[in-house]
Amino acid sequence: MDFCIRPKRRPQGQKVTRKLNITKLKNQLTAQDLQSRMDSKLLDIRNDQSSIDEQWESFRDTVHSIALETLGQVTRNHRDWFDENDQEIQKLLEEKRRLLRAHQNDTTCTAKKAAFNNIRSTVQAKLRLMQDAWLSAKADEIQGYADKHDTKKFYEALKAVYGPQFSFGSTPLLSSDGTSLLTNKKLILERWAEHFNIVLNRPVQINEEAIARLPQVPTNHELAVPPAVEEVEYRVKKPSEDDDVFIFRGTGTNSTSWFQKDKIIAQQWHTEMYHRNLMFYKNEIPLPNNDKTIEDVLTDWFGDYESLEEDPLYFYWLFPSRTVRSNLYQQTLTNHEAGEIKTDILLKSRVHRAFTMMLDFFGIHLSDDGHFKQADNFWFRRGIFDQKPHTCEILKHILISLQELGFEDLSRGLVCFLADLVYVEKSLEDKRFVFESSWLPTQDTKTQQQIQQKYCSDHC
């Protein structure tokens, strides 16, 4: 039965960015031509758009299109003697194809047939001369490396002549006992897994006490803080060579001054980095570790304790705070974000819904009049404090976030309710140390004193 495998199609609707031939910028005339084109085009887009996103997209597309038109795209670099991008070879092949089409269109004309035969012979002869010249030059080059004892370049040159050796099958391996030769692909993979398991999982020979005596390096919290806008502007001035900004900067000082004046890239970065909590609460971006937006989380995960317990990092986004982030998923809350959430009714309602969902997760119910009480499933959910050690830290983070987002009354009320569970009802008596060292300090000094006077004086 004859069949063929269809090659993979390129995803439809996705543009492939073509690499630019930036080596042409070394030519002063080309750089000046690119500069003049950009100066004229960029003048037209300075005041056309209002939003930073539109400014950036217009700037990006304009720079790339002009550079592509002026510099062209990078051509393939063949390591063999025959380079289909070589201009001389291209001219020969184009002439041969032209005469071939003329002959095919009029097969009865002997002159066209003779012209095609002549050009075919000429092309073959010139290609052979090119091949011989390339091989001769490569032989001299290899001999030079051999005389200099430059092993690395010697073998690189040999590979250019002979090409890489492709293996279309699996190389046989000896079994672990060395008695049989493995040719089956599955057995070969298992043998490699066995080999690396032995090599990488050897027993540790270091004494644990010696490890404990090693000096501990203090945690550098500054590494978790996003870079300032000034740092971004500095990096923009020194982009990589395959960046559109490199093309833009290479055109001259006039365009560069326009770019630095408007600071499009810096503003775009500032919007993306410092407003991600706000964008998440506006339902514009999903969680970083999955594709769920805040509405998806509040709708799909309410009461779904398995999903809430599976990946606890989501609560950093549901309850952002100004504390220094302790993991990659947490984004530090900015004053602008906190102010907008406090004044936007929709965003405040989402904070309240997130808080209600987390209360249900802990087995706590918030009534319409603002009072906290044990839910029907409290004793079922009570075990989460013992089974998941990070649960107490989650609760502390929520208490801090509520105050920073304008829900001080809810934060204070929850702490008072937890104090009642710890000191009066004794249902969380074993969490007394956590309450006094972690939950209670999230409140202001006055609230702490009131709670201590109310509960600790009678129950401590």
Secondary structure, DSSP 8 states (H G I E B T S, - for coil): -----------TT------B-GGGGGSHHHHHHHHHHHHHHHTTTTTT--SHHHHHHHHHHHHHHHHHHHH-B-----SSS--TT-HHHHHHHHHHHHHHHHHHH-TT-HHHHHHHHHHHHHHHHHHHHHHHHHHHHHHHHHHHHHHHT-HHHHHHHHHHHH-----SS---EE-TTSSSEE-SHHHHHHHHHHHHHHHH-----S-HHHHHTS------GGGGS---HHHHHHHHTS--TTSHHHHHHTT-HHHHHHHHHHTHHHHHHHHHHHSHHHHHHTTSS--TTSS--HHHHHHHSTT-HHHHHH-GGGHHHHS--SS---STT-----HHHHHHHHH-HHHHHHHHHHHHHHHHHHTEEE-TTS-EEE-TTHHHHTTHHHH-TTHHHHHHHHHHHHHHTT-HHHHHHHHHHHHIIIIIS-TTGGGHHHIIIIIGGGS-HHHHHHHIIIIIHHH-
